[in-house]
Amino acid sequence: MASHSDVMLDKLDAPFRDYLPFDPSTLRVQRLNSGASNAAELANMDAFCARILDGYTLGRYLNAKRGIAATAAGIETLLARAGVKPTGRILEFGAGTCKLSAVLSRSPDVVSVDCMDFSEVLLREIAPRVISWLGGDLAKFRFLVGDMNRIDEVQDRYDWIVCFGAVHHLTVPEHFFVRLRERLLPGGQVLCLDEPAFPEITLPFEAIRRYRTAIHTARVAGENEHAYKLSEYRRFAGPGYAFRDLALTPGERRIRTFSTGPFQTNFVLTPAGA
Ligand SMILES: C[S@@+](CC[C@H](N)C(=O)[O-])C[C@H]1O[C@@H](n2cnc3c(N)ncnc32)[C@H](O)[C@@H]1O
């Protein structure tokens, strides 16, 4: 019998628009705000989604057919190894394709998942297909269209607030984490995965130089792209949280690829005094 991944990989070869294993009228989408603080970045993201829908497969977008399946499997392995198990009511910010939430939603201990992104087309058209591929429970999902820099406009409170590669897109991360605390239920925690991070000492690697140049170019184009050091992520969380680095030893940090340069960092924040 074909495994779930085999079925999924078949679908990755089909034109993306054709893969619609859900009734779009059942999607729960709520608009919070216009996300206008990042207009240039949002325009790029929407144009990118249109290209995917107009004939690219997501496999081509990922530039490696098995990328999304491998990432989902990697998330499961990392969380199991670290003993981190988000349950209850979950909010993902900068959710994009929602692959992290898709993986989490499979657990019967997860009650609901709210996914926030500023791109409505990404949430309506791309994310539900990815959630379906990954065997996520679409019925648990609600999609919130809005600017994550205005996280205080989210009405509800959550047991877990999670993200995958979104912190480095925030305008002022220090302020964000202070406001995020107010969106947590008692005992709630924050999980941040896949943030690009540089070591404390700037190493003269060509890959790092190229990555910094790419970030600079994106910023000149109006995007909120940043390159941070590990210590800066700790500083952003500030004294309001206990910071748990999910790499057990420095050697466990995976260099993403030689073409991109930075490490991938993953951490859990627990409100101090909670
Ligand atoms: C590097 S991608 C993260 C990948 C995403 N978590 C996923 O799994 O596909 C950054 C995501 O953050 C979203 N984003 C960037 N700035 C945002 C903002 N100010 N408010 C909401 N979403 C934003 C982008 O649309 C994109 O989906």
The ligand as a MOL file (V3000), in Angstrom:
LIG
                    3D

  0  0  0     0  0            999 V3000
M  V30 BEGIN CTAB
M  V30 COUNTS 27 29 0 0 0
M  V30 BEGIN ATOM
M  V30 1 C 10.2660 32.5690 5.3900 0
M  V30 2 S 8.5150 32.4420 5.2640 0 CHG=1
M  V30 3 C 8.1990 31.2960 6.5700 0
M  V30 4 C 7.7280 29.9990 6.0550 0
M  V30 5 C 6.3420 29.6250 6.5210 0
M  V30 6 N 6.2510 29.5660 7.9710 0
M  V30 7 C 6.0430 28.2720 5.9140 0
M  V30 8 O 6.1030 27.2780 6.6250 0
M  V30 9 O 5.7710 28.2440 4.7200 0 CHG=-1
M  V30 10 C 7.8970 33.9130 6.0390 0
M  V30 11 C 6.3930 33.9500 6.0530 0
M  V30 12 O 6.0140 35.0900 6.8220 0
M  V30 13 C 5.0140 35.8200 6.1220 0
M  V30 14 N 5.1630 37.1970 6.5580 0
M  V30 15 C 6.2180 38.0310 6.3570 0
M  V30 16 N 5.9900 39.2240 6.9450 0
M  V30 17 C 4.7670 39.1300 7.5280 0
M  V30 18 C 3.9880 40.0400 8.2940 0
M  V30 19 N 4.4260 41.2530 8.5670 0
M  V30 20 N 2.8010 39.6140 8.7600 0
M  V30 21 C 2.3440 38.3780 8.4880 0
M  V30 22 N 3.0400 37.4670 7.7620 0
M  V30 23 C 4.2430 37.8460 7.2860 0
M  V30 24 C 5.2900 35.5600 4.6430 0
M  V30 25 O 4.1310 35.7050 3.8510 0
M  V30 26 C 5.7720 34.1130 4.6820 0
M  V30 27 O 4.7140 33.2210 4.5650 0
M  V30 END ATOM
M  V30 BEGIN BOND
M  V30 1 1 1 2
M  V30 2 1 2 3
M  V30 3 1 2 10
M  V30 4 1 3 4
M  V30 5 1 4 5
M  V30 6 1 5 6
M  V30 7 1 5 7
M  V30 8 2 7 8
M  V30 9 1 7 9
M  V30 10 1 10 11
M  V30 11 1 11 12
M  V30 12 1 11 26
M  V30 13 1 12 13
M  V30 14 1 13 14
M  V30 15 1 13 24
M  V30 16 1 14 15
M  V30 17 1 14 23
M  V30 18 2 15 16
M  V30 19 1 16 17
M  V30 20 1 17 18
M  V30 21 2 17 23
M  V30 22 1 18 19
M  V30 23 2 18 20
M  V30 24 1 20 21
M  V30 25 2 21 22
M  V30 26 1 22 23
M  V30 27 1 24 25
M  V30 28 1 24 26
M  V30 29 1 26 27
M  V30 END BOND
M  V30 END CTAB
M  END
